[in-house]
Amino acid sequence: MAVLFGVTVGILAVVAILIISALPLYFAVKFLGGKATIFKVLMVNLIVGIISAALDMPVVGFVLLLFVYKEVFKMSWLSAFLAWILQFVVAGALLFLAIILSIGVAVF
């Protein structure tokens, strides 16, 4: 019974981490007027992660990332590039908010 509880908590934790990690891209795309849902953003993150892991060429990977953003979220190339930049700004703001609220993890 305890093992089942541990596995369930582990799966829920992974799902929560995936959703939280998708929020910066979701907010960036929504801000720029793209068609985004949390599910789409999760799938895009998965696709981009697989592409990045499979390719050993950063420039080609970056162009493919922008292409995936452009096609999935129905954006222009410039908007896809701005969404890529803005997701880091949103991630930084969310991290700053977590630090202010003392939700961060202590590092020893």
C-alpha positions in Angstrom: 0.0 0.0 0.0 2.8 2.4 0.9 4.5 1.7 -2.5 1.4 2.5 -4.4 1.0 5.7 -2.5 4.7 6.6 -3.2 4.2 5.9 -6.9 1.0 7.9 -7.1 2.7 10.9 -5.4 5.7 10.6 -7.7 3.5 10.6 -10.8 1.5 13.6 -9.5 4.7 15.4 -8.7 6.0 14.8 -12.3 2.7 16.1 -13.8 2.8 19.2 -11.5 6.4 19.9 -12.5 5.6 19.6 -16.2 2.7 22.0 -15.9 4.7 24.5 -13.9 7.5 24.4 -16.4 5.0 25.0 -19.2 3.6 28.2 -17.7 6.2 30.6 -18.9 5.7 29.6 -22.5 2.0 29.6 -22.1 2.0 33.1 -20.7 4.4 34.3 -23.4 2.3 32.9 -26.3 -0.9 34.2 -24.8 0.7 37.7 -24.4 1.7 37.7 -28.0 -1.7 36.7 -29.2 -1.0 33.1 -30.1 -3.4 30.2 -29.8 -2.2 28.4 -26.7 -3.6 25.9 -24.3 -1.7 24.2 -21.5 -2.0 20.9 -23.3 -0.5 22.4 -26.5 2.3 23.9 -24.6 3.1 20.6 -22.8 3.1 18.8 -26.2 5.4 21.6 -27.7 7.8 21.3 -24.8 7.9 17.5 -25.3 8.5 17.9 -29.1 11.1 20.6 -28.7 12.9 18.5 -26.0 13.0 15.5 -28.3 14.3 17.6 -31.2 16.9 19.2 -29.0 18.1 15.8 -27.7 18.2 14.3 -31.2 20.1 17.1 -32.9 23.7 17.9 -32.3 23.4 21.2 -34.3 22.2 24.1 -32.1 21.4 26.5 -35.0 19.2 23.9 -36.8 17.6 23.0 -33.5 16.8 26.7 -32.8 15.2 27.2 -36.2 13.2 24.0 -35.7 12.1 25.3 -32.3 10.9 28.5 -33.9 9.1 26.6 -36.6 7.3 24.4 -34.1 6.2 27.5 -32.2 5.1 29.2 -35.4 3.0 26.3 -36.6 1.5 25.1 -33.4 0.6 28.5 -31.9 -0.3 30.1 -35.3 2.3 32.9 -35.0 4.7 34.7 -37.3 8.4 34.1 -37.2 9.0 37.3 -35.3 6.3 36.4 -32.7 7.7 32.9 -32.3 11.2 34.5 -31.6 9.6 37.0 -29.2 7.8 34.2 -27.4 11.1 32.3 -27.0 12.6 35.4 -25.4 9.6 36.3 -23.4 9.3 32.8 -21.9 12.6 33.4 -20.1 11.4 36.8 -18.9 8.2 35.2 -17.5 10.2 32.3 -16.0 12.5 34.9 -14.3 9.5 36.8 -13.0 7.9 33.6 -11.6 11.1 32.6 -10.0 11.5 36.1 -8.5 7.9 35.9 -7.2 8.6 32.4 -5.7 11.7 33.9 -3.9 9.7 36.8 -2.6 7.1 34.5 -1.3 9.8 32.2 0.2 8.7 29.2 -1.9 12.2 28.6 -3.2 14.4 25.7 -2.1 17.3 26.3 0.2 20.7 25.5 -1.4 23.5 24.3 0.9 
